């Protein structure tokens, strides 16, 4: 019985993830961005000078993937990379003016998504849900030998 419940939770999480991707992709299409690009831009906006290795850890993404996405964002004029003076093998990341201009649209997209996802929930339910999702995330990370 418990395995069936877990399977159903996994299926719901997977469906929720795909649907949020569609929502964000539709909103980001005019800017030439996709679902995964937003997190890079928001983290860099909040942490100017962040290096690629730290960004990969924060996003729980392989460093090679981070490099590919950053290259595309750089080519499209959203991000600039500068050599890290403390580690010449690494780059510090900054938004360009074009990237900075995009942040309000990104934040609006996520506010709209939050409104859609939380429709019909009271505050207490949302607090409980967030706590449970954080615990599930921690469990998944621990099972993979990772930390957030």
Secondary structure as GFF3:
##gff-version 3
##sequence-region A 1 148
A	DSSP	alpha_helix	2	28	.	.	.	ID=ss1
A	DSSP	three_ten_helix	29	31	.	.	.	ID=ss2
A	DSSP	alpha_helix	35	46	.	.	.	ID=ss3
A	DSSP	beta_strand	50	51	.	.	.	ID=ss4
A	DSSP	alpha_helix	52	59	.	.	.	ID=ss5
A	DSSP	alpha_helix	63	75	.	.	.	ID=ss6
A	DSSP	beta_strand	79	84	.	.	.	ID=ss7
A	DSSP	beta_strand	87	95	.	.	.	ID=ss8
A	DSSP	alpha_helix	97	118	.	.	.	ID=ss9
A	DSSP	alpha_helix	123	143	.	.	.	ID=ss10
###
